[in-house]
Amino acid sequence: METIAEIFGKRVRSLRKQRGLSQEKLSELCDLHPTYIGQIERGEKNASLETIMSLCKGLDVPPSLLFENIGAVSEKTIPGDIYDIVIEMSENEQKAVYDIIKSIKAIINSL
């Protein structure tokens, strides 16, 4: 089972990649060392509140986005597994998946 630090780190990595940022560029934006960014992304370090706020500033996201559904993800439920997959996708891919799920739900509801 993944730790919260690992889940949080994956979330940071995913958001960084979605924004086309290298670890080095994010570290500049956050005023953090690139090695520390890597350690956070791998779940090796627990980020302090100050670090979390710096990451939010560098990623241009609200803190809530970094913790959204983190409980469901850590419990490894089906929705958590789906979230793990979708969070790694681009915004356009996420919209496509959402549309597909809505269509499937409509078909199931019509049966």
NUSEVO-896651 format. One record per residue (C-alpha): residue in three letters; x, y, z. Coordinates in steps of 0.25 Angstrom, whole numbers, padded with zeros to 4 digits, always signed. Layout:
N
ALAXYZ ...
END
This chain:
111
MET+0000+0000+0000 GLU+0005+0014-0004 THR+0008+0024+0007 ILE+0002+0038+0007 ALA+0015+0043+0004 GLU+0016+0035-0009 ILE+0002+0038-0013 PHE+0005+0053-0011 GLY+0018+0052-0018 LYS+0011+0045-0030 ARG+0001+0057-0030 VAL+0012+0067-0030 ARG+0020+0060-0042 SER+0007+0059-0050 LEU+0003+0073-0048 ARG+0018+0077-0052 LYS+0018+0069-0064 GLN+0004+0074-0068 ARG+0010+0088-0068 GLY+0022+0084-0076 LEU+0031+0087-0065 SER+0044+0080-0062 GLN+0048+0078-0047 GLU+0059+0089-0049 LYS+0049+0099-0054 LEU+0039+0096-0043 SER+0050+0097-0032 GLU+0053+0111-0038 LEU+0038+0115-0037 CYS+0037+0109-0023 ASP+0051+0114-0018 LEU+0054+0099-0014 HIS+0066+0090-0018 PRO+0063+0081-0030 THR+0068+0069-0022 TYR+0057+0072-0011 ILE+0046+0073-0022 GLY+0051+0059-0027 GLN+0050+0053-0012 ILE+0036+0059-0011 GLU+0032+0053-0024 ARG+0037+0039-0020 GLY+0030+0040-0006 GLU+0044+0040+0001 LYS+0041+0053+0008 ASN+0029+0059+0015 ALA+0027+0073+0011 SER+0025+0084+0021 LEU+0013+0094+0020 GLU+0023+0104+0015 THR+0028+0095+0004 ILE+0014+0091+0001 MET+0010+0105-0001 SER+0023+0108-0009 LEU+0019+0096-0018 CYS+0005+0101-0020 LYS+0011+0115-0024 GLY+0020+0108-0034 LEU+0010+0099-0040 ASP-0001+0110-0039 VAL-0011+0101-0032 PRO-0019+0103-0020 PRO-0014+0094-0008 SER-0027+0086-0009 LEU-0023+0080-0022 LEU-0011+0074-0016 PHE-0020+0066-0006 GLU-0032+0064-0014 ASN-0037+0050-0012 ILE-0025+0046-0006 GLY-0032+0037+0004 ALA-0039+0029-0007 VAL-0026+0027-0014 SER-0019+0022-0002 GLU-0030+0012+0001 LYS-0028+0006-0013 THR-0043+0006-0017 ILE-0047+0005-0031 PRO-0050+0020-0032 GLY-0036+0022-0026 ASP-0030+0013-0036 ILE-0037+0021-0047 TYR-0033+0034-0041 ASP-0018+0029-0041 ILE-0019+0027-0056 VAL-0027+0039-0060 ILE-0018+0049-0051 GLU-0006+0045-0060 MET-0014+0050-0073 SER-0014+0063-0079 GLU-0027+0072-0077 ASN-0032+0068-0091 GLU-0030+0053-0089 GLN-0037+0055-0075 LYS-0049+0062-0082 ALA-0049+0050-0092 VAL-0050+0040-0081 TYR-0060+0048-0074 ASP-0069+0048-0086 ILE-0067+0033-0089 ILE-0071+0030-0074 LYS-0083+0039-0075 SER-0087+0031-0088 ILE-0085+0018-0082 LYS-0094+0022-0070 ALA-0105+0027-0079 ILE-0105+0014-0086 ILE-0105+0006-0073 ASN-0117+0015-0068 SER-0125+0012-0080 LEU-0124-0003-0079 
END
